[in-house]
Amino acid sequence: MSLLSRDTRQCAVCSATTTYTIVTSRYMIDSYDLDGRPYETSLLALPYWVQCCGGCKYCARDVRNAGENTGAICKTAAYLAIFNDASFPYMARQYRAAAHIAALYHNHADAGWHSIRATWKCEDMQHPLARICRNETLAHYVNAYQQGQRFGQHSGDECLIIADLYRRNGDMHHANEYAERATQANPNDPLMQDALRHIHTLIHTSTTTRQLRPQA
């Protein structure tokens, strides 16, 4: 369950003020999917993990922080096309816009963090464009992994997340490649090995549905 509060924040790009619902803490997260998605109790906070400025439409985890060129980025055709793309749910558009900015700053781990939440939103709505968001997440997370940008608990956890994203998209070849990397990275972690045995079974049976991680 998540604890929420309200806070008025000034945008670092245009100085407009907007009042946001803020996630102040999370607890009682009892299970996760193989891709790291917390189960439903925590996902109630999904709308509040991204902020969108009411003035310039800057999207980020926290609009009080922005890079030097963010204002110019928010005016580009590429950014506006993502933000205004009505084929995606509005919340997913915000997350995709935030991911776009993070990627331009070569912060691939943060871009993946936003992009995977766009994926979860589309999945919740059984939206056909969830696959596109998942592909975007893969691009960000593979870049992050290759450049040593941490987005999981350890490298084995990161490979497991990437493997599951490939599996969900039906790409069992690359899913197996990253599952093997995860196996080699954490050979002595019992919970990780349980998760890897599970994903290997899913890969070998070409199962693409959402799956929980084995619990202690």
C-alpha angles and dihedrals in degrees: 000000000000129000113220136196137172123248134173112223134185117230113242090214106049103005093237115146123229131175113233137186106241129204103229098178143345130215142161094044096163102176145011136205119242089260091058096260110151114230124261100284091063095037089068083082093057094105091055101052091081129051126205121198112234090215111045099010092240108166123203144128087265120012090203088076125062140153122248095261098039094105091057091045091054089058096051122109090238094056094044091048090057094043094047098041100124092188087080126062111265094246091050089052090056092050092046090050091051090048090051092056094045091051092051087057088050090245093138096165091057091044089054091047090059096038095053089054089054085053093052091050091052091046091052089055092042085237116176092224092065087098091059091051089048091052090050090049090051092052091051096043095045089052090047092049093048092049096045096248105153118231101150136048090269139340093278091054090050092051090049091053092049091046091053093049090053090046092052088054092050095248097133094167094063091035089059092046093057093040088057090049089052091050092053093045097055110023095153101047107103096198092047091049090051089052091047093050087051095050092045089056091049091049094049091050092044091237112169103176126113112276136190123233115248110261131221 
